[in-house]
Amino acid sequence: MKLLFPWPRICVLLMAFALLDSRAFAATVSHIQVRVVTGANELTAGSLLELRIYEAGRAARHLPLTHGEAWPRDSTRIIPLALTEPLDPRAVLRFGLYYRAASPLAPAWEVVAAEVELSSEGAAPERLLNATLTGIIERQGELATGEREPGTMACISDADCDDHRNCNGHERCAPRSAGADARGCVKGMPVVCPVNQVCTEEHGCRGIETAVPATPAAPPEAPSTQP
């Protein structure tokens, strides 16, 4: 009896799993939401307030949060923002609120709490860098998170994992792999050379006699001319 495999059904299931997988592990977001709780002083009309996001390898994003209106004191403002270019949270070094008062006589402005929420389809919102800003900004200045160390950031491409050594194999950025480290990097497979050869960083697999230079022989001593 000839067995028939339900290939159409299998293909549909594989496509469904791939779609779910891509949504569950989407790295970038196109919409964010900024939540700001003000303190004892109002933000006067005409003042400038913007969100600044600093990412590795690109210019900072300047996203206006006000358009000339005043914010009352002891209030909560929620500002949704649509990004012209998708944001990869893994590449963010820091973010901050930049404030410039409309008048040089305006008092310092207090931020009780400010957070940036990342909106992704089908997932609960997360805070950018898992951080909350709080503090006082003078008439012109920025309240920002601490700078992330690039070495602690999750990888984005294989180049982020490259240790610039050839003999231990090609490192990959694969955060979902079982052998991934805290940054999402997976070690490469060490180079296996033929018998009687070893791997060298400069020239790859080479014979042992050429890979390990011989110690040069000491020159013969000149005969003594003393009586």
C-alpha positions in Angstrom: 0.0 0.0 0.0 1.3 3.4 -0.9 1.3 5.9 1.9 0.4 9.5 1.1 1.8 12.3 3.2 -0.4 15.3 3.8 2.2 17.8 2.4 -0.3 20.7 1.9 -1.3 20.5 5.6 2.3 20.2 6.7 3.3 23.3 4.7 0.4 25.3 6.2 1.5 24.3 9.7 5.1 25.3 9.0 4.0 28.7 7.6 1.8 29.3 10.7 4.7 28.5 13.1 7.0 30.7 11.1 4.5 33.6 11.3 4.0 33.2 15.1 7.8 32.9 15.6 8.5 36.2 13.7 5.8 38.0 15.7 7.0 36.7 19.0 10.6 37.6 18.4 10.2 40.8 16.5 13.2 43.0 17.4 12.0 46.4 16.3 9.1 48.6 17.2 7.4 51.4 15.2 5.3 52.9 18.0 6.2 54.0 21.5 4.4 55.7 24.3 5.9 58.3 26.6 4.4 58.7 30.1 5.5 61.7 32.1 4.4 62.6 35.7 5.0 66.3 36.5 6.0 67.8 39.8 5.2 70.9 41.8 5.9 73.4 38.9 3.9 73.6 35.7 5.6 73.3 32.3 4.9 76.8 30.9 3.5 77.4 27.4 6.2 77.7 24.7 8.7 75.5 26.5 10.4 72.8 24.6 10.3 69.2 25.8 11.6 66.3 23.7 12.5 62.7 24.0 16.1 61.9 22.9 17.1 58.3 22.1 20.7 57.5 21.6 21.5 54.4 19.6 24.8 52.7 18.8 26.1 53.6 15.3 23.6 56.3 14.4 22.6 59.9 15.2 20.3 60.6 18.2 16.6 60.7 17.7 14.9 64.0 18.7 11.2 63.4 19.3 9.1 66.4 20.4 6.7 65.8 23.2 5.2 69.4 23.4 3.9 71.7 20.7 3.7 75.0 22.6 1.0 73.9 25.1 1.4 74.2 28.9 1.4 71.2 31.2 -0.2 71.7 34.7 1.7 70.7 37.8 1.0 67.3 39.5 -0.3 65.8 36.3 0.3 62.7 34.1 0.8 63.1 30.4 0.7 60.1 28.0 2.1 60.9 24.5 2.0 58.2 21.8 4.6 58.5 19.1 4.9 56.9 15.7 8.5 56.5 14.6 9.5 57.2 11.0 12.2 54.5 11.3 11.8 51.3 13.4 13.6 51.3 16.7 15.6 48.3 17.8 15.7 48.5 21.7 18.8 46.3 21.7 20.8 49.1 20.1 19.7 51.8 22.5 22.6 53.2 24.6 20.5 55.6 26.7 17.5 58.0 26.4 16.6 61.2 28.1 14.2 64.2 28.3 15.6 67.5 27.0 13.9 70.6 28.5 14.2 74.3 27.6 12.1 76.8 29.4 10.2 79.4 27.5 11.4 82.1 29.8 14.9 82.6 31.4 13.0 83.4 34.7 11.2 80.1 34.8 12.0 77.9 37.8 13.5 74.4 37.5 11.1 71.8 36.3 10.5 68.5 38.2 10.0 65.1 36.6 8.4 62.8 39.2 8.6 59.8 36.7 9.1 59.4 33.0 9.0 56.1 31.1 9.1 55.0 27.5 6.9 52.1 26.7 7.5 49.9 23.7 4.4 48.8 21.8 4.6 45.5 19.9 1.7 43.7 18.3 0.4 40.8 20.5 2.8 41.5 23.4 2.5 43.4 26.7 4.3 46.8 26.6 7.8 46.9 28.0 9.8 49.8 29.3 12.7 50.9 27.2 15.9 49.9 29.0 13.6 48.9 31.9 14.2 52.4 33.2 12.3 55.3 34.9 13.6 58.8 34.8 13.1 61.1 37.9 14.8 64.3 38.8 14.9 68.1 38.4 15.9 69.9 35.2 17.1 73.5 35.3 15.9 76.0 32.7 17.8 74.1 30.0 19.2 70.7 30.3 18.6 67.0 29.9 17.6 64.3 32.3 18.9 60.9 31.0 19.5 57.3 31.9 23.0 56.0 32.4 25.1 54.9 29.4 25.0 51.2 28.6 28.3 49.5 28.1 28.5 48.3 24.5 30.0 45.1 25.7 26.8 44.2 27.7 24.4 44.9 24.9 22.5 42.1 23.1 24.0 41.3 19.7 22.3 42.5 16.5 24.5 40.9 13.9 27.3 38.3 13.7 29.8 41.2 13.7 28.8 42.0 17.3 30.0 38.6 18.4 33.2 38.4 16.4 36.3 38.0 18.6 38.6 38.5 15.6 40.2 35.1 16.0 40.0 32.7 13.1 41.0 29.3 14.6 38.2 29.1 17.1 35.6 29.4 14.4 32.9 31.9 13.3 30.8 33.3 16.1 27.1 33.9 15.4 24.4 36.2 16.8 21.6 33.7 17.7 19.9 34.8 20.9 17.4 32.0 20.7 20.0 29.2 20.4 20.5 26.9 23.4 24.2 27.7 23.6 23.9 31.5 23.4 25.6 33.6 26.1 24.1 36.6 27.9 24.6 38.8 24.8 23.0 36.2 22.5 26.3 35.1 20.9 27.1 31.5 20.0 30.7 30.2 19.8 32.0 28.9 16.5 33.3 25.5 15.7 37.1 25.4 16.0 39.0 24.8 12.8 40.0 21.2 12.4 43.3 20.9 10.4 44.6 17.8 8.6 47.0 15.4 10.4 50.4 17.0 11.3 49.0 20.5 10.8 48.0 23.2 13.2 45.8 26.3 12.8 47.5 29.7 12.8 45.7 33.0 13.0 47.7 34.5 10.1 47.8 31.6 7.6 45.2 29.0 8.6 46.3 25.3 8.7 50.0 24.9 8.3 52.5 22.1 8.8 53.9 21.9 12.3 57.4 22.6 11.2 56.4 25.8 9.4 53.7 26.9 11.9 56.2 26.9 14.8 59.4 28.6 13.7 62.5 26.9 14.8 64.8 28.6 17.3 67.7 30.1 15.3 71.0 28.5 16.2 73.5 30.6 18.0 76.3 31.9 15.8 79.7 30.1 16.5 81.9 32.0 18.8 84.9 33.7 17.2 88.2 32.3 18.2 90.0 34.3 20.9 92.9 36.5 19.9 94.2 37.0 23.4 97.6 35.4 24.2 
